[in-house]
């Protein structure tokens, strides 16, 4: 059973991270190693906060209080974004 679908990516989604309160989800697409990250409000299903890492993203994580989103990249860097709706 599917409870919700979050659309908006141009290619395959390779990483997904949920906040601990399950109020937001973030996903990264593999398309052209773009480093594009999109977040959604889970309850509303609405997108917010498009972000871009400098290269291909290998992992995503949301901080325990959903204040930050971190992306680890193939370029040996971690990018940290402040999350806000």
PyMOL CGO cylinders between C-alpha atoms (Angstrom):
from pymol import cmd
from pymol.cgo import CYLINDER

trace = [
    CYLINDER, 0.00, 0.00, 0.00, 1.37, 3.41, -1.02, 0.3, 1, 1, 1, 1, 1, 1,
    CYLINDER, 1.37, 3.41, -1.02, 0.52, 6.25, 1.34, 0.3, 1, 1, 1, 1, 1, 1,
    CYLINDER, 0.52, 6.25, 1.34, 2.03, 9.08, -0.69, 0.3, 1, 1, 1, 1, 1, 1,
    CYLINDER, 2.03, 9.08, -0.69, 4.22, 9.78, -3.71, 0.3, 1, 1, 1, 1, 1, 1,
    CYLINDER, 4.22, 9.78, -3.71, 6.56, 12.75, -3.94, 0.3, 1, 1, 1, 1, 1, 1,
    CYLINDER, 6.56, 12.75, -3.94, 7.26, 13.78, -7.52, 0.3, 1, 1, 1, 1, 1, 1,
    CYLINDER, 7.26, 13.78, -7.52, 9.53, 16.39, -9.02, 0.3, 1, 1, 1, 1, 1, 1,
    CYLINDER, 9.53, 16.39, -9.02, 12.77, 14.66, -9.92, 0.3, 1, 1, 1, 1, 1, 1,
    CYLINDER, 12.77, 14.66, -9.92, 13.98, 14.33, -13.51, 0.3, 1, 1, 1, 1, 1, 1,
    CYLINDER, 13.98, 14.33, -13.51, 15.78, 11.01, -12.97, 0.3, 1, 1, 1, 1, 1, 1,
    CYLINDER, 15.78, 11.01, -12.97, 16.28, 8.08, -10.65, 0.3, 1, 1, 1, 1, 1, 1,
    CYLINDER, 16.28, 8.08, -10.65, 16.20, 8.81, -6.93, 0.3, 1, 1, 1, 1, 1, 1,
    CYLINDER, 16.20, 8.81, -6.93, 19.29, 7.41, -5.23, 0.3, 1, 1, 1, 1, 1, 1,
    CYLINDER, 19.29, 7.41, -5.23, 19.08, 8.70, -1.62, 0.3, 1, 1, 1, 1, 1, 1,
    CYLINDER, 19.08, 8.70, -1.62, 16.16, 9.44, 0.70, 0.3, 1, 1, 1, 1, 1, 1,
    CYLINDER, 16.16, 9.44, 0.70, 16.17, 10.79, 4.28, 0.3, 1, 1, 1, 1, 1, 1,
    CYLINDER, 16.17, 10.79, 4.28, 13.26, 11.28, 6.70, 0.3, 1, 1, 1, 1, 1, 1,
    CYLINDER, 13.26, 11.28, 6.70, 13.23, 13.61, 9.67, 0.3, 1, 1, 1, 1, 1, 1,
    CYLINDER, 13.23, 13.61, 9.67, 12.85, 11.80, 13.01, 0.3, 1, 1, 1, 1, 1, 1,
    CYLINDER, 12.85, 11.80, 13.01, 9.39, 13.33, 13.48, 0.3, 1, 1, 1, 1, 1, 1,
    CYLINDER, 9.39, 13.33, 13.48, 8.43, 12.07, 9.98, 0.3, 1, 1, 1, 1, 1, 1,
    CYLINDER, 8.43, 12.07, 9.98, 7.26, 15.54, 8.98, 0.3, 1, 1, 1, 1, 1, 1,
    CYLINDER, 7.26, 15.54, 8.98, 9.65, 15.98, 6.07, 0.3, 1, 1, 1, 1, 1, 1,
    CYLINDER, 9.65, 15.98, 6.07, 11.41, 13.85, 3.52, 0.3, 1, 1, 1, 1, 1, 1,
    CYLINDER, 11.41, 13.85, 3.52, 14.36, 14.78, 1.31, 0.3, 1, 1, 1, 1, 1, 1,
    CYLINDER, 14.36, 14.78, 1.31, 15.53, 12.96, -1.80, 0.3, 1, 1, 1, 1, 1, 1,
    CYLINDER, 15.53, 12.96, -1.80, 18.45, 13.22, -4.20, 0.3, 1, 1, 1, 1, 1, 1,
    CYLINDER, 18.45, 13.22, -4.20, 18.35, 12.33, -7.86, 0.3, 1, 1, 1, 1, 1, 1,
    CYLINDER, 18.35, 12.33, -7.86, 21.04, 10.50, -9.71, 0.3, 1, 1, 1, 1, 1, 1,
    CYLINDER, 21.04, 10.50, -9.71, 20.23, 12.23, -13.00, 0.3, 1, 1, 1, 1, 1, 1,
    CYLINDER, 20.23, 12.23, -13.00, 23.48, 13.45, -14.59, 0.3, 1, 1, 1, 1, 1, 1,
    CYLINDER, 23.48, 13.45, -14.59, 25.13, 13.40, -11.14, 0.3, 1, 1, 1, 1, 1, 1,
    CYLINDER, 25.13, 13.40, -11.14, 23.32, 16.70, -10.59, 0.3, 1, 1, 1, 1, 1, 1,
    CYLINDER, 23.32, 16.70, -10.59, 23.48, 16.81, -6.81, 0.3, 1, 1, 1, 1, 1, 1,
    CYLINDER, 23.48, 16.81, -6.81, 19.90, 18.13, -6.79, 0.3, 1, 1, 1, 1, 1, 1,
    CYLINDER, 19.90, 18.13, -6.79, 18.06, 17.65, -3.48, 0.3, 1, 1, 1, 1, 1, 1,
    CYLINDER, 18.06, 17.65, -3.48, 14.33, 18.24, -3.03, 0.3, 1, 1, 1, 1, 1, 1,
    CYLINDER, 14.33, 18.24, -3.03, 12.47, 18.27, 0.30, 0.3, 1, 1, 1, 1, 1, 1,
    CYLINDER, 12.47, 18.27, 0.30, 8.74, 17.78, 0.89, 0.3, 1, 1, 1, 1, 1, 1,
    CYLINDER, 8.74, 17.78, 0.89, 6.33, 18.43, 3.71, 0.3, 1, 1, 1, 1, 1, 1,
    CYLINDER, 6.33, 18.43, 3.71, 5.01, 14.89, 4.30, 0.3, 1, 1, 1, 1, 1, 1,
    CYLINDER, 5.01, 14.89, 4.30, 1.54, 15.83, 5.62, 0.3, 1, 1, 1, 1, 1, 1,
    CYLINDER, 1.54, 15.83, 5.62, 0.82, 18.28, 2.81, 0.3, 1, 1, 1, 1, 1, 1,
    CYLINDER, 0.82, 18.28, 2.81, 2.80, 16.56, 0.06, 0.3, 1, 1, 1, 1, 1, 1,
    CYLINDER, 2.80, 16.56, 0.06, 4.17, 19.94, -1.00, 0.3, 1, 1, 1, 1, 1, 1,
    CYLINDER, 4.17, 19.94, -1.00, 7.76, 20.51, -2.10, 0.3, 1, 1, 1, 1, 1, 1,
    CYLINDER, 7.76, 20.51, -2.10, 10.01, 23.13, -0.54, 0.3, 1, 1, 1, 1, 1, 1,
    CYLINDER, 10.01, 23.13, -0.54, 13.70, 23.94, -0.40, 0.3, 1, 1, 1, 1, 1, 1,
    CYLINDER, 13.70, 23.94, -0.40, 15.41, 22.78, -3.57, 0.3, 1, 1, 1, 1, 1, 1,
    CYLINDER, 15.41, 22.78, -3.57, 19.14, 22.53, -2.94, 0.3, 1, 1, 1, 1, 1, 1,
    CYLINDER, 19.14, 22.53, -2.94, 22.21, 21.61, -4.94, 0.3, 1, 1, 1, 1, 1, 1,
    CYLINDER, 22.21, 21.61, -4.94, 25.41, 19.91, -3.85, 0.3, 1, 1, 1, 1, 1, 1,
    CYLINDER, 25.41, 19.91, -3.85, 28.58, 20.48, -5.90, 0.3, 1, 1, 1, 1, 1, 1,
    CYLINDER, 28.58, 20.48, -5.90, 28.55, 16.96, -7.38, 0.3, 1, 1, 1, 1, 1, 1,
    CYLINDER, 28.55, 16.96, -7.38, 27.05, 13.51, -7.06, 0.3, 1, 1, 1, 1, 1, 1,
    CYLINDER, 27.05, 13.51, -7.06, 25.54, 12.83, -3.63, 0.3, 1, 1, 1, 1, 1, 1,
    CYLINDER, 25.54, 12.83, -3.63, 26.28, 9.50, -1.99, 0.3, 1, 1, 1, 1, 1, 1,
    CYLINDER, 26.28, 9.50, -1.99, 24.25, 9.92, 1.22, 0.3, 1, 1, 1, 1, 1, 1,
    CYLINDER, 24.25, 9.92, 1.22, 21.68, 12.16, 2.91, 0.3, 1, 1, 1, 1, 1, 1,
    CYLINDER, 21.68, 12.16, 2.91, 20.86, 12.63, 6.59, 0.3, 1, 1, 1, 1, 1, 1,
    CYLINDER, 20.86, 12.63, 6.59, 18.47, 14.85, 8.54, 0.3, 1, 1, 1, 1, 1, 1,
    CYLINDER, 18.47, 14.85, 8.54, 19.47, 16.06, 12.01, 0.3, 1, 1, 1, 1, 1, 1,
    CYLINDER, 19.47, 16.06, 12.01, 17.40, 14.76, 14.97, 0.3, 1, 1, 1, 1, 1, 1,
    CYLINDER, 17.40, 14.76, 14.97, 15.37, 17.98, 15.34, 0.3, 1, 1, 1, 1, 1, 1,
    CYLINDER, 15.37, 17.98, 15.34, 15.04, 18.44, 11.56, 0.3, 1, 1, 1, 1, 1, 1,
    CYLINDER, 15.04, 18.44, 11.56, 17.05, 21.65, 11.70, 0.3, 1, 1, 1, 1, 1, 1,
    CYLINDER, 17.05, 21.65, 11.70, 19.68, 20.56, 9.15, 0.3, 1, 1, 1, 1, 1, 1,
    CYLINDER, 19.68, 20.56, 9.15, 20.06, 18.38, 6.08, 0.3, 1, 1, 1, 1, 1, 1,
    CYLINDER, 20.06, 18.38, 6.08, 23.51, 16.96, 5.31, 0.3, 1, 1, 1, 1, 1, 1,
    CYLINDER, 23.51, 16.96, 5.31, 24.71, 15.55, 1.99, 0.3, 1, 1, 1, 1, 1, 1,
    CYLINDER, 24.71, 15.55, 1.99, 27.91, 13.56, 1.58, 0.3, 1, 1, 1, 1, 1, 1,
    CYLINDER, 27.91, 13.56, 1.58, 29.37, 13.74, -1.90, 0.3, 1, 1, 1, 1, 1, 1,
    CYLINDER, 29.37, 13.74, -1.90, 31.65, 11.97, -4.32, 0.3, 1, 1, 1, 1, 1, 1,
    CYLINDER, 31.65, 11.97, -4.32, 33.75, 15.14, -4.24, 0.3, 1, 1, 1, 1, 1, 1,
    CYLINDER, 33.75, 15.14, -4.24, 34.88, 14.29, -0.66, 0.3, 1, 1, 1, 1, 1, 1,
    CYLINDER, 34.88, 14.29, -0.66, 32.77, 17.06, 0.89, 0.3, 1, 1, 1, 1, 1, 1,
    CYLINDER, 32.77, 17.06, 0.89, 29.75, 17.31, 3.18, 0.3, 1, 1, 1, 1, 1, 1,
    CYLINDER, 29.75, 17.31, 3.18, 27.25, 20.09, 2.51, 0.3, 1, 1, 1, 1, 1, 1,
    CYLINDER, 27.25, 20.09, 2.51, 25.02, 21.21, 5.38, 0.3, 1, 1, 1, 1, 1, 1,
    CYLINDER, 25.02, 21.21, 5.38, 21.79, 23.17, 4.80, 0.3, 1, 1, 1, 1, 1, 1,
    CYLINDER, 21.79, 23.17, 4.80, 19.49, 24.73, 7.38, 0.3, 1, 1, 1, 1, 1, 1,
    CYLINDER, 19.49, 24.73, 7.38, 15.97, 23.37, 6.89, 0.3, 1, 1, 1, 1, 1, 1,
    CYLINDER, 15.97, 23.37, 6.89, 12.97, 25.66, 7.00, 0.3, 1, 1, 1, 1, 1, 1,
    CYLINDER, 12.97, 25.66, 7.00, 9.57, 25.42, 5.35, 0.3, 1, 1, 1, 1, 1, 1,
]
cmd.load_cgo(trace, "trace")
